[in-house]
Amino acid sequence: MESGLYAYRRLEQSVIEQEALKRRWLQLLVIFGVIVVSASLSIVLPSKAHIIVIGLPFAIIGLFVVLKWPPLGLVVLIIGNLLNATAIPFIDLPAAVLLGLTVLWFFRMLTLEKEIKFVSGPSITAVLFFTITTILSFAVGQFPWFPVSGAPMETQIGGLFIFLASFCAFILVAQQVRDIRWLKWMVFPFIVMAGIFGILAVVPGGRKIIRSIYSVRATGGSLFWLWSVAVAASQAIFNKKLKYWRIPIGGVALVILYTGIILGRSWVSGWVPPLVALVVIVWVGKPKIALPLSFVAALGMASQYQSLVGLVAGDNEYSTISRLDAWRVMGEIIMTNPVLGVGPSNYYFYTPLYNILGFYVQFNSHNNYVDLLAQNGFVGLICFLWFCWTVGRLGMRLLKQVPQDGFAHAFVVGTIGGLVASILAGMLGDWVIPFYYNIGINGLRASSLAWMYWGGLVAIEQMLLLGKPID
């Protein structure tokens, strides 16, 4: 009886091994076939299509790799967001990668896991409600709210995509990262890239190199500067396991702050949110030293009050006046449908109906919250604020649960600081959820950083629930 059972198990194992071997050969044949087809097409197609065709086999190989290690795609996305070389014709590649990772995630759930299952938690609930609200706003955006047409359908879809891509960036990290090592890979390479950027920004001739390496849509986003400081400063201050590496990592935060405050002081979005992130990080992680430091900083600021006023105001006076008048006009558009708004991208085509500083022109609000009210109504704004509240609350709870003085503790503190600073950055521009006709889809290169790192908090929570090591 036992020998028969043993033979059956051997036969079953042999069948499994043969099936696995067939799958490996099939994968190799697919890759080889794609390479051959790509090489043939690159000869006969126009030169502009060569980049896409040549990149096809690498995309297929990447497909198999990401199916095996889904979080690897998130690591690649963070680095790819920063690189200038990842811009291709017709579409912004990182945005396409984010969409592809989302499709692959659903594919894995349907084919391998045999179920569609979301992580449970208040932040996931909030972002799902936000998703539903955004889709409803897109639907009501088709109504004739004004005597003029709204945005073309393709740009409405583009505006909808920006919202959904932001949500997907959060959900993908929350759903797929179950090993703290992947979270480290999402943080430390980004710090290295930010450090190289900071050094090049201050050395003679470095800015020319920056333009050849880095995407201006990434480094020109407030959230790139903000999260560079947030993740670097928190790891340098709180991750004692880094030992001597804490010094150069802290230097990354300092050089980014120096570049923003000294070299780019007229661009408030480049240094105020990072500075706020640093202050919040110190208050959250080191409250005993935060109070005296804040007192000394307040005295210093008071002694240089006039200089600081000139620094902040500078050439921004006209910008402030125009924004305030723009918000007045936006208020009238918002009241047309205050519940769900007029849909993604549409209000840009309604603004010429109103007078702004004596002109009838298209403009955007340069404010995430006004944008949300116009596009998604009060329901959308409430969903966003609800989401931010749940993320912040989760971060404060994790502070008591993760091991102290390690990576996870530093990550949680940095993400809380980044959350508060991102909320502020939303007042200075459409940095958190880019508006299609201003920062655009390319703005996801910087804004998706926030959403992915917020998702990292949910990932850490799930690791703790599963009993997995955090440090």
PyMOL commands that set and color helices and strands:
alter all, ss='L'
color gray80, all
select helices_A, chain A and resi 2-44+47-68+70-82+84-86+93-111+122-140+153-176+180-202+206-213+216-219+222-238+240-263+268-270+272-285+287-303+305-334+346-349+351-353+368-399+407-428+441-466
alter helices_A, ss='H'
color red, helices_A
select strands_A, chain A and resi 87-88+91-92
alter strands_A, ss='S'
color yellow, strands_A
deselect
rebuild
show_as cartoon
